[in-house]
Amino acid sequence: MTIALWPEFVMANDLSPDAFGEEVDAICEDIEKATKGFGANRQQVIDALATQDPTTRAKVSMRYMELYGDDHKKFKSMADLMAHEFSGDMGTALEYLALPTNKAECLMIKKACKGVGAHVDAIWSILAGRTNDEMEMLKKTYFQMYDKDLGQVLAGELHGNMERLAFNCLQAAEEVYDPEFHTLEKAREDAEIIYDAGQGCFGTDEKGLYKCLCAAPPEYLELINEEYTDKYGYTLWKALEKELGGVGEKNLRQASVYLVNMKLKPYFAMLKLIEDACKGFGTDEDYLTCCIIRFQPHLANINALYIEENGKPLHDLIRSEAGGKYKKLLLAIVNAVMPEGM
């Protein structure tokens, strides 16, 4: 099964939970004090919100409006309060942190579709390589938040083969691994389909490239990779990287490789996105923020891989790419699940 990104509490989708206890109430009180009056205390909000794991943040998000909603009637959520009080990269990050993970991802997609030209990388990185349950809940949550169908929204932002990839991801159609169905013979057939697609023969039939990749459970995709390597001389993800799409479809190749890696090498896939957000001239701060928040439950494994490759912790990468309170916020998110020095 493809790796999950959301905590069990979020997946339970309990909109009327029991009392969360004194700890959650205390965090809400700290946030209320830090945002009350003229001028908000940025560090106090970071200390209260960014230092929590995703489950606790989801509870704080729900509990805050129960406790203080009457005092903030112009805001629908704690995220609206964060957007009102803070700006810049730190403000955007606090908006995401002030929402349960499923709602935060919907906001990320909405922001990625804002303005002229979508942030395509941010969109496919959220859609590709997801569990069926998370994808179904993502679509439902997006409609609940914005009264718009996510598929229709993305159809207006994406085009060509990227739209086809997104469409197949949205189907939430990953199969349950069954060795009697996912046979060696079937793997050979699917390896040939992927090879043909890599040569530019994109089709819209039910056995098309992205239907195959999205439907394949990790155990079966590994078998396809072995058959592909034996027959064509290089790995599946290397084939997609080398042969897929034309000159102007770099992000399509990246998305396709990411989809495969999320099933076969998920921590490597997540680390690669974090590093990509830091590449080139200037860091893509919003992309980096999305990655750090979305991948927080798996940062310990991502960090271990980063240390293996670079001889230093992920914290050092963040220090080199971010500054000021924004840097402190990102480090607080990382340290919440992976304290530095451990």
Summary of the structure (lengths in Angstrom):
residues: 342
radius of gyration: 20.9
end to end distance: 29.3
largest distance: 68.1
contacts: 1090
relative contact order: 0.11
helix: 69%
strand: 0%
